[in-house]
């Protein structure tokens, strides 16, 4: 189990294909928040501009998933805001926490 809350993860994924197009999402999560004997991360952002519009999204990752070589990832899933008459779903996994201590020395 990974108990160091002083870390973030990056994420990047496409949305579902709806009405002939997709959007891309990318960003960094917030710091870890204790939950369920492990931790979660909050995330939010705006998907890329496509087909004349954008979508916004926010969510909470699942609990940490340990990796055999060290570190961990989190799964996340959700739905974007309804814009231009539709929404998109998304799902993926974050980057490995071992490589995402971007602000650990500055907090």
N, CA, C and O atoms as CSV, one atom per row, in Angstrom:
chain,resi,resn,atom,element,x,y,z
A,1,UNK,N,N,0.844,-1.183,0.000
A,1,UNK,CA,C,0.000,0.000,0.000
A,1,UNK,C,C,0.886,1.242,0.000
A,1,UNK,O,O,1.933,1.268,0.646
A,2,UNK,N,N,0.463,2.255,-0.720
A,2,UNK,CA,C,1.220,3.494,-0.863
A,2,UNK,C,C,0.562,4.557,0.016
A,2,UNK,O,O,-0.563,4.970,-0.262
A,3,UNK,N,N,1.244,5.004,1.068
A,3,UNK,CA,C,0.643,5.923,2.031
A,3,UNK,C,C,1.123,7.357,1.923
A,3,UNK,O,O,0.616,8.217,2.643
A,4,UNK,N,N,2.085,7.651,1.049
A,4,UNK,CA,C,2.595,9.008,0.887
A,4,UNK,C,C,1.571,9.843,0.113
A,4,UNK,O,O,1.392,9.643,-1.089
A,5,UNK,N,N,0.906,10.767,0.788
A,5,UNK,CA,C,-0.124,11.584,0.140
A,5,UNK,C,C,0.480,12.753,-0.638
A,5,UNK,O,O,-0.224,13.440,-1.378
A,6,UNK,N,N,1.779,12.976,-0.471
A,6,UNK,CA,C,2.451,14.117,-1.078
A,6,UNK,C,C,2.897,13.790,-2.507
A,6,UNK,O,O,4.077,13.903,-2.837
A,7,UNK,N,N,1.951,13.387,-3.340
A,7,UNK,CA,C,2.264,13.078,-4.734
A,7,UNK,C,C,1.043,13.347,-5.605
A,7,UNK,O,O,-0.084,13.453,-5.122
A,8,UNK,N,N,1.303,13.451,-6.887
A,8,UNK,CA,C,0.246,13.635,-7.887
A,8,UNK,C,C,0.460,12.617,-9.004
A,8,UNK,O,O,1.475,11.922,-9.042
A,9,UNK,N,N,-0.500,12.542,-9.901
A,9,UNK,CA,C,-0.392,11.695,-11.084
A,9,UNK,C,C,-0.762,12.527,-12.298
A,9,UNK,O,O,-1.536,13.478,-12.186
A,10,UNK,N,N,-0.230,12.189,-13.433
A,10,UNK,CA,C,-0.712,12.784,-14.682
A,10,UNK,C,C,-1.724,11.818,-15.297
A,10,UNK,O,O,-1.748,10.631,-14.972
A,11,UNK,N,N,-2.552,12.347,-16.185
A,11,UNK,CA,C,-3.516,11.508,-16.896
A,11,UNK,C,C,-3.685,12.053,-18.314
A,11,UNK,O,O,-3.509,13.245,-18.563
A,12,UNK,N,N,-4.022,11.175,-19.214
A,12,UNK,CA,C,-4.250,11.552,-20.607
A,12,UNK,C,C,-5.102,10.474,-21.249
A,12,UNK,O,O,-4.795,9.287,-21.142
A,13,UNK,N,N,-6.178,10.887,-21.919
A,13,UNK,CA,C,-7.057,9.913,-22.550
A,13,UNK,C,C,-7.971,10.583,-23.562
A,13,UNK,O,O,-8.233,11.781,-23.462
A,14,UNK,N,N,-8.461,9.821,-24.538
A,14,UNK,CA,C,-9.509,10.323,-25.425
A,14,UNK,C,C,-10.870,10.095,-24.768
A,14,UNK,O,O,-11.003,9.266,-23.869
A,15,UNK,N,N,-11.863,10.829,-25.218
A,15,UNK,CA,C,-13.240,10.571,-24.793
A,15,UNK,C,C,-13.869,9.561,-25.744
A,15,UNK,O,O,-13.241,9.131,-26.712
A,16,UNK,N,N,-15.089,9.193,-25.464
A,16,UNK,CA,C,-15.829,8.321,-26.375
A,16,UNK,C,C,-16.126,9.067,-27.681
A,16,UNK,O,O,-16.102,10.297,-27.731
A,17,UNK,N,N,-16.401,8.306,-28.717
A,17,UNK,CA,C,-16.724,8.824,-30.052
A,17,UNK,C,C,-18.230,9.075,-30.114
A,17,UNK,O,O,-19.021,8.133,-30.071
A,18,UNK,N,N,-18.624,10.336,-30.214
A,18,UNK,CA,C,-20.048,10.700,-30.240
A,18,UNK,C,C,-20.272,11.721,-31.352
A,18,UNK,O,O,-19.489,12.660,-31.492
A,19,UNK,N,N,-21.308,11.554,-32.129
A,19,UNK,CA,C,-21.641,12.467,-33.224
A,19,UNK,C,C,-20.439,12.771,-34.109
A,19,UNK,O,O,-20.227,13.915,-34.511
A,20,UNK,N,N,-19.657,11.742,-34.409
A,20,UNK,CA,C,-18.569,11.867,-35.363
A,20,UNK,C,C,-17.282,12.488,-34.861
A,20,UNK,O,O,-16.436,12.869,-35.671
A,21,UNK,N,N,-17.104,12.603,-33.560
A,21,UNK,CA,C,-15.862,13.200,-33.054
A,21,UNK,C,C,-15.525,12.738,-31.638
A,21,UNK,O,O,-16.368,12.182,-30.934
A,22,UNK,N,N,-14.285,12.979,-31.238
A,22,UNK,CA,C,-13.818,12.744,-29.875
A,22,UNK,C,C,-13.164,14.025,-29.362
A,22,UNK,O,O,-12.958,14.976,-30.116
A,23,UNK,N,N,-12.848,14.035,-28.093
A,23,UNK,CA,C,-12.052,15.090,-27.470
A,23,UNK,C,C,-10.923,14.405,-26.720
A,23,UNK,O,O,-10.985,13.202,-26.467
A,24,UNK,N,N,-9.898,15.156,-26.363
A,24,UNK,CA,C,-8.802,14.616,-25.563
A,24,UNK,C,C,-8.771,15.319,-24.220
A,24,UNK,O,O,-9.064,16.510,-24.121
A,25,UNK,N,N,-8.413,14.571,-23.193
A,25,UNK,CA,C,-8.286,15.096,-21.829
A,25,UNK,C,C,-6.857,14.855,-21.368
A,25,UNK,O,O,-6.282,13.802,-21.646
A,26,UNK,N,N,-6.286,15.819,-20.669
A,26,UNK,CA,C,-4.945,15.647,-20.108
A,26,UNK,C,C,-4.791,16.604,-18.937
A,26,UNK,O,O,-5.339,17.706,-18.950
A,27,UNK,N,N,-4.045,16.181,-17.930
A,27,UNK,CA,C,-3.828,17.058,-16.790
A,27,UNK,C,C,-3.103,16.354,-15.672
A,27,UNK,O,O,-2.512,15.291,-15.861
A,28,UNK,N,N,-3.156,16.957,-14.513
A,28,UNK,CA,C,-2.538,16.428,-13.296
A,28,UNK,C,C,-3.610,16.357,-12.213
A,28,UNK,O,O,-4.461,17.241,-12.106
A,29,UNK,N,N,-3.559,15.306,-11.421
A,29,UNK,CA,C,-4.505,15.172,-10.310
A,29,UNK,C,C,-4.091,16.096,-9.173
A,29,UNK,O,O,-3.007,16.679,-9.200
A,30,UNK,N,N,-4.950,16.223,-8.185
A,30,UNK,CA,C,-4.577,16.867,-6.935
A,30,UNK,C,C,-3.783,15.886,-6.088
A,30,UNK,O,O,-3.606,14.731,-6.477
A,31,UNK,N,N,-3.305,16.335,-4.938
A,31,UNK,CA,C,-2.573,15.468,-4.017
A,31,UNK,C,C,-3.483,14.365,-3.484
A,31,UNK,O,O,-4.706,14.488,-3.556
A,32,UNK,N,N,-2.910,13.301,-2.958
A,32,UNK,CA,C,-3.669,12.175,-2.441
A,32,UNK,C,C,-4.531,12.550,-1.242
A,32,UNK,O,O,-4.163,13.403,-0.435
A,33,UNK,N,N,-5.681,11.898,-1.144
A,33,UNK,CA,C,-6.618,12.085,-0.034
A,33,UNK,C,C,-6.885,10.700,0.561
A,33,UNK,O,O,-7.320,9.809,-0.168
A,34,UNK,N,N,-6.642,10.488,1.855
A,34,UNK,CA,C,-6.869,9.167,2.442
A,34,UNK,C,C,-8.304,8.680,2.225
A,34,UNK,O,O,-9.264,9.435,2.375
A,35,UNK,N,N,-8.422,7.400,1.870
A,35,UNK,CA,C,-9.742,6.796,1.653
A,35,UNK,C,C,-9.607,5.283,1.632
A,35,UNK,O,O,-8.684,4.749,1.016
A,36,UNK,N,N,-10.502,4.601,2.286
A,36,UNK,CA,C,-10.599,3.145,2.208
A,36,UNK,C,C,-9.320,2.386,2.498
A,36,UNK,O,O,-9.063,1.365,1.861
A,37,UNK,N,N,-8.515,2.847,3.430
A,37,UNK,CA,C,-7.250,2.197,3.726
A,37,UNK,C,C,-6.172,2.481,2.699
A,37,UNK,O,O,-5.080,1.917,2.775
A,38,UNK,N,N,-6.458,3.332,1.756
A,38,UNK,CA,C,-5.527,3.712,0.699
A,38,UNK,C,C,-5.673,5.206,0.470
A,38,UNK,O,O,-5.613,5.985,1.421
A,39,UNK,N,N,-5.863,5.616,-0.772
A,39,UNK,CA,C,-6.106,7.026,-1.072
A,39,UNK,C,C,-6.696,7.191,-2.473
A,39,UNK,O,O,-6.663,6.271,-3.290
A,40,UNK,N,N,-7.229,8.372,-2.727
A,40,UNK,CA,C,-7.805,8.756,-4.016
A,40,UNK,C,C,-7.203,10.100,-4.417
A,40,UNK,O,O,-6.450,10.705,-3.655
A,41,UNK,N,N,-7.539,10.556,-5.605
A,41,UNK,CA,C,-7.139,11.881,-6.087
A,41,UNK,C,C,-8.318,12.522,-6.802
A,41,UNK,O,O,-9.085,11.836,-7.476
A,42,UNK,N,N,-8.464,13.833,-6.657
A,42,UNK,CA,C,-9.451,14.594,-7.419
A,42,UNK,C,C,-8.808,15.081,-8.706
A,42,UNK,O,O,-7.599,15.308,-8.754
A,43,UNK,N,N,-9.620,15.242,-9.755
A,43,UNK,CA,C,-9.125,15.800,-11.008
A,43,UNK,C,C,-10.244,16.597,-11.677
A,43,UNK,O,O,-11.424,16.329,-11.455
A,44,UNK,N,N,-9.866,17.570,-12.490
A,44,UNK,CA,C,-10.846,18.355,-13.241
A,44,UNK,C,C,-10.143,19.060,-14.383
A,44,UNK,O,O,-8.928,19.252,-14.352
A,45,UNK,N,N,-10.906,19.444,-15.389
A,45,UNK,CA,C,-10.314,20.147,-16.512
A,45,UNK,C,C,-11.305,20.393,-17.630
A,45,UNK,O,O,-12.513,20.214,-17.476
A,46,UNK,N,N,-10.758,20.809,-18.759
A,46,UNK,CA,C,-11.529,21.068,-19.970
A,46,UNK,C,C,-10.938,20.232,-21.090
A,46,UNK,O,O,-9.731,20.275,-21.327
A,47,UNK,N,N,-11.767,19.480,-21.773
A,47,UNK,CA,C,-11.313,18.663,-22.890
A,47,UNK,C,C,-10.984,19.562,-24.085
A,47,UNK,O,O,-11.412,20.715,-24.141
A,48,UNK,N,N,-10.231,19.031,-25.024
A,48,UNK,CA,C,-9.802,19.804,-26.184
A,48,UNK,C,C,-10.991,20.293,-27.020
A,48,UNK,O,O,-12.067,19.697,-27.015
A,49,UNK,N,N,-10.761,21.385,-27.728
A,49,UNK,CA,C,-11.738,21.975,-28.649
A,49,UNK,C,C,-11.840,21.084,-29.888
A,49,UNK,O,O,-10.831,20.771,-30.520
A,50,UNK,N,N,-13.057,20.683,-30.224
A,50,UNK,CA,C,-13.274,19.885,-31.426
A,50,UNK,C,C,-14.724,20.062,-31.855
A,50,UNK,O,O,-15.612,20.188,-31.012
A,51,UNK,N,N,-14.959,20.072,-33.133
A,51,UNK,CA,C,-16.312,20.183,-33.679
A,51,UNK,C,C,-17.032,21.424,-33.153
A,51,UNK,O,O,-18.244,21.395,-32.943
A,52,UNK,N,N,-16.289,22.516,-32.939
A,52,UNK,CA,C,-16.881,23.793,-32.531
A,52,UNK,C,C,-17.215,23.941,-31.059
A,52,UNK,O,O,-17.956,24.856,-30.699
A,53,UNK,N,N,-16.698,23.075,-30.191
A,53,UNK,CA,C,-17.043,23.178,-28.776
A,53,UNK,C,C,-16.033,22.435,-27.899
A,53,UNK,O,O,-15.176,21.706,-28.398
A,54,UNK,N,N,-16.148,22.633,-26.589
A,54,UNK,CA,C,-15.372,21.891,-25.592
A,54,UNK,C,C,-16.342,21.255,-24.601
A,54,UNK,O,O,-17.536,21.554,-24.610
A,55,UNK,N,N,-15.830,20.391,-23.760
A,55,UNK,CA,C,-16.566,19.809,-22.638
A,55,UNK,C,C,-15.706,19.953,-21.388
A,55,UNK,O,O,-14.478,19.965,-21.475
A,56,UNK,N,N,-16.334,20.060,-20.251
A,56,UNK,CA,C,-15.629,20.117,-18.971
A,56,UNK,C,C,-15.837,18.782,-18.264
A,56,UNK,O,O,-16.793,18.059,-18.543
A,57,UNK,N,N,-14.938,18.472,-17.358
A,57,UNK,CA,C,-15.034,17.208,-16.627
A,57,UNK,C,C,-14.447,17.375,-15.232
A,57,UNK,O,O,-13.642,18.275,-14.992
A,58,UNK,N,N,-14.846,16.520,-14.330
A,58,UNK,CA,C,-14.262,16.452,-12.993
A,58,UNK,C,C,-14.575,15.076,-12.434
A,58,UNK,O,O,-15.500,14.401,-12.885
A,59,UNK,N,N,-13.796,14.674,-11.455
A,59,UNK,CA,C,-14.045,13.369,-10.873
A,59,UNK,C,C,-13.061,13.018,-9.780
A,59,UNK,O,O,-12.229,13.831,-9.377
A,60,UNK,N,N,-13.176,11.798,-9.314
A,60,UNK,CA,C,-12.342,11.234,-8.259
A,60,UNK,C,C,-11.826,9.894,-8.773
A,60,UNK,O,O,-12.588,9.101,-9.324
A,61,UNK,N,N,-10.543,9.647,-8.592
A,61,UNK,CA,C,-9.993,8.357,-9.026
A,61,UNK,C,C,-10.460,7.245,-8.096
A,61,UNK,O,O,-11.017,7.501,-7.029
A,62,UNK,N,N,-10.228,6.025,-8.512
A,62,UNK,CA,C,-10.407,4.883,-7.625
A,62,UNK,C,C,-9.216,4.787,-6.677
A,62,UNK,O,O,-8.299,5.605,-6.733
A,63,UNK,N,N,-9.241,3.791,-5.818
A,63,UNK,CA,C,-8.142,3.562,-4.882
A,63,UNK,C,C,-6.874,3.160,-5.638
A,63,UNK,O,O,-6.945,2.746,-6.795
A,64,UNK,N,N,-5.725,3.280,-4.991
A,64,UNK,CA,C,-4.456,2.968,-5.643
A,64,UNK,C,C,-4.362,1.486,-6.000
A,64,UNK,O,O,-4.876,0.625,-5.286
A,65,UNK,N,N,-3.695,1.210,-7.120
A,65,UNK,CA,C,-3.451,-0.149,-7.600
A,65,UNK,C,C,-1.936,-0.334,-7.659
A,65,UNK,O,O,-1.284,0.245,-8.529
A,66,UNK,N,N,-1.361,-1.132,-6.748
A,66,UNK,CA,C,0.097,-1.325,-6.731
A,66,UNK,C,C,0.591,-1.963,-8.036
A,66,UNK,O,O,-0.096,-2.793,-8.631
A,67,UNK,N,N,1.782,-1.565,-8.466
A,67,UNK,CA,C,2.394,-2.133,-9.660
A,67,UNK,C,C,3.530,-3.071,-9.264
A,67,UNK,O,O,4.220,-2.811,-8.279
A,68,UNK,N,N,3.740,-4.153,-10.006
A,68,UNK,CA,C,4.769,-5.135,-9.669
A,68,UNK,C,C,6.175,-4.529,-9.548
A,68,UNK,O,O,6.958,-4.971,-8.707
A,69,UNK,N,N,6.505,-3.533,-10.367
A,69,UNK,CA,C,7.832,-2.932,-10.343
A,69,UNK,C,C,7.966,-1.784,-9.359
A,69,UNK,O,O,9.017,-1.146,-9.296
A,70,UNK,N,N,6.919,-1.509,-8.588
A,70,UNK,CA,C,6.923,-0.398,-7.638
A,70,UNK,C,C,6.000,0.715,-8.092
A,70,UNK,O,O,5.679,0.828,-9.275
A,71,UNK,N,N,5.582,1.521,-7.160
A,71,UNK,CA,C,4.650,2.606,-7.453
A,71,UNK,C,C,3.220,2.109,-7.563
A,71,UNK,O,O,2.911,0.984,-7.171
A,72,UNK,N,N,2.361,2.948,-8.095
A,72,UNK,CA,C,0.959,2.576,-8.237
A,72,UNK,C,C,0.280,3.495,-9.246
A,72,UNK,O,O,0.815,4.543,-9.610
A,73,UNK,N,N,-0.897,3.090,-9.688
A,73,UNK,CA,C,-1.750,3.883,-10.574
A,73,UNK,C,C,-3.153,3.922,-9.973
A,73,UNK,O,O,-3.423,3.266,-8.967
A,74,UNK,N,N,-4.032,4.684,-10.587
A,74,UNK,CA,C,-5.446,4.745,-10.209
A,74,UNK,C,C,-6.283,4.667,-11.485
A,74,UNK,O,O,-5.930,5.268,-12.500
A,75,UNK,N,N,-7.370,3.942,-11.434
A,75,UNK,CA,C,-8.341,3.975,-12.531
A,75,UNK,C,C,-9.268,5.161,-12.307
A,75,UNK,O,O,-9.500,5.582,-11.174
A,76,UNK,N,N,-9.797,5.694,-13.411
A,76,UNK,CA,C,-10.794,6.752,-13.314
A,76,UNK,C,C,-11.763,6.628,-14.480
A,76,UNK,O,O,-11.403,6.150,-15.556
A,77,UNK,N,N,-12.969,7.056,-14.257
A,77,UNK,CA,C,-14.017,6.986,-15.268
A,77,UNK,C,C,-15.006,8.118,-15.020
A,77,UNK,O,O,-15.100,8.621,-13.900
A,78,UNK,N,N,-15.728,8.514,-16.027
A,78,UNK,CA,C,-16.710,9.572,-15.831
A,78,UNK,C,C,-17.405,9.974,-17.114
A,78,UNK,O,O,-17.315,9.304,-18.143
A,79,UNK,N,N,-18.094,11.083,-17.016
A,79,UNK,CA,C,-18.830,11.646,-18.142
A,79,UNK,C,C,-18.605,13.151,-18.156
A,79,UNK,O,O,-18.570,13.796,-17.108
A,80,UNK,N,N,-18.454,13.696,-19.348
A,80,UNK,CA,C,-18.229,15.135,-19.481
A,80,UNK,C,C,-19.537,15.898,-19.297
A,80,UNK,O,O,-20.613,15.310,-19.189
A,81,UNK,N,N,-19.415,17.212,-19.265
A,81,UNK,CA,C,-20.609,18.053,-19.258
A,81,UNK,C,C,-21.348,17.905,-20.589
A,81,UNK,O,O,-20.768,17.479,-21.588
A,82,UNK,N,N,-22.620,18.257,-20.587
A,82,UNK,CA,C,-23.407,18.250,-21.817
A,82,UNK,C,C,-23.197,19.597,-22.492
A,82,UNK,O,O,-23.581,20.639,-21.960
A,83,UNK,N,N,-22.593,19.561,-23.652
A,83,UNK,CA,C,-22.362,20.767,-24.455
A,83,UNK,C,C,-22.657,20.426,-25.903
A,83,UNK,O,O,-22.398,19.308,-26.349
A,84,UNK,N,N,-23.189,21.373,-26.624
A,84,UNK,CA,C,-23.484,21.164,-28.046
A,84,UNK,C,C,-24.444,19.987,-28.223
A,84,UNK,O,O,-24.404,19.292,-29.238
A,85,UNK,N,N,-25.317,19.768,-27.219
A,85,UNK,CA,C,-26.353,18.747,-27.301
A,85,UNK,C,C,-25.930,17.324,-26.969
A,85,UNK,O,O,-26.683,16.388,-27.240
A,86,UNK,N,N,-24.757,17.133,-26.396
A,86,UNK,CA,C,-24.317,15.773,-26.079
A,86,UNK,C,C,-23.209,15.794,-25.022
A,86,UNK,O,O,-22.688,16.855,-24.678
A,87,UNK,N,N,-22.858,14.619,-24.517
A,87,UNK,CA,C,-21.734,14.452,-23.600
A,87,UNK,C,C,-20.887,13.287,-24.108
A,87,UNK,O,O,-21.267,12.602,-25.057
A,88,UNK,N,N,-19.737,13.068,-23.469
A,88,UNK,CA,C,-18.841,11.966,-23.798
A,88,UNK,C,C,-18.486,11.229,-22.511
A,88,UNK,O,O,-18.414,11.839,-21.444
A,89,UNK,N,N,-18.267,9.936,-22.607
A,89,UNK,CA,C,-17.752,9.171,-21.474
A,89,UNK,C,C,-16.238,9.048,-21.614
A,89,UNK,O,O,-15.680,9.253,-22.692
A,90,UNK,N,N,-15.588,8.711,-20.510
A,90,UNK,CA,C,-14.144,8.494,-20.541
A,90,UNK,C,C,-13.750,7.503,-19.464
A,90,UNK,O,O,-14.427,7.382,-18.443
A,91,UNK,N,N,-12.654,6.797,-19.690
A,91,UNK,CA,C,-12.087,5.902,-18.679
A,91,UNK,C,C,-10.635,5.636,-19.036
A,91,UNK,O,O,-10.283,5.555,-20.213
A,92,UNK,N,N,-9.801,5.500,-18.029
A,92,UNK,CA,C,-8.387,5.220,-18.235
A,92,UNK,C,C,-7.730,4.971,-16.883
A,92,UNK,O,O,-8.410,4.739,-15.884
A,93,UNK,N,N,-6.404,5.021,-16.862
A,93,UNK,CA,C,-5.626,4.903,-15.628
A,93,UNK,C,C,-4.590,6.013,-15.608
A,93,UNK,O,O,-4.127,6.455,-16.659
A,94,UNK,N,N,-4.230,6.457,-14.432
A,94,UNK,CA,C,-3.247,7.533,-14.270
A,94,UNK,C,C,-1.832,7.013,-14.537
A,94,UNK,O,O,-1.625,5.818,-14.745
A,95,UNK,N,N,-0.879,7.919,-14.526
A,95,UNK,CA,C,0.529,7.548,-14.592
A,95,UNK,C,C,0.959,6.907,-13.275
A,95,UNK,O,O,0.231,6.958,-12.284
A,96,UNK,N,N,2.134,6.311,-13.274
A,96,UNK,CA,C,2.711,5.706,-12.072
A,96,UNK,C,C,3.155,6.808,-11.115
A,96,UNK,O,O,3.837,7.747,-11.525
A,97,UNK,N,N,2.779,6.702,-9.865
A,97,UNK,CA,C,3.129,7.715,-8.867
A,97,UNK,C,C,4.634,7.824,-8.668
A,97,UNK,O,O,5.112,8.885,-8.268
A,98,UNK,N,N,5.393,6.777,-8.929
A,98,UNK,CA,C,6.841,6.842,-8.756
A,98,UNK,C,C,7.451,7.914,-9.645
A,98,UNK,O,O,8.503,8.460,-9.313
A,99,UNK,N,N,6.827,8.220,-10.746
A,99,UNK,CA,C,7.393,9.181,-11.682
A,99,UNK,C,C,6.686,10.522,-11.637
A,99,UNK,O,O,6.929,11.364,-12.502
A,100,UNK,N,N,5.819,10.752,-10.660
A,100,UNK,CA,C,5.023,11.980,-10.673
A,100,UNK,C,C,5.153,12.810,-9.403
A,100,UNK,O,O,4.199,13.492,-9.028
A,101,UNK,N,N,6.278,12.777,-8.741
A,101,UNK,CA,C,6.508,13.590,-7.539
A,101,UNK,C,C,6.951,14.996,-7.919
A,101,UNK,O,O,7.954,15.486,-7.400
A,102,UNK,N,N,6.238,15.637,-8.795
A,102,UNK,CA,C,6.662,16.924,-9.338
A,102,UNK,C,C,6.835,18.012,-8.298
A,102,UNK,O,O,7.750,18.828,-8.408
A,103,UNK,N,N,5.986,18.043,-7.304
A,103,UNK,CA,C,6.004,19.145,-6.348
A,103,UNK,C,C,6.354,18.691,-4.930
A,103,UNK,O,O,6.163,19.451,-3.981
A,104,UNK,N,N,6.852,17.495,-4.773
A,104,UNK,CA,C,7.083,16.933,-3.440
A,104,UNK,C,C,8.022,17.789,-2.597
A,104,UNK,O,O,7.830,17.870,-1.384
A,105,UNK,N,N,9.012,18.419,-3.178
A,105,UNK,CA,C,9.977,19.221,-2.407
A,105,UNK,C,C,9.520,20.650,-2.189
A,105,UNK,O,O,10.170,21.401,-1.462
A,106,UNK,N,N,8.420,21.036,-2.800
A,106,UNK,CA,C,7.993,22.432,-2.766
A,106,UNK,C,C,6.712,22.656,-1.988
A,106,UNK,O,O,6.239,23.789,-1.900
A,107,UNK,N,N,6.150,21.627,-1.435
A,107,UNK,CA,C,4.865,21.743,-0.747
A,107,UNK,C,C,5.038,22.187,0.673
A,107,UNK,O,O,4.054,22.336,1.397
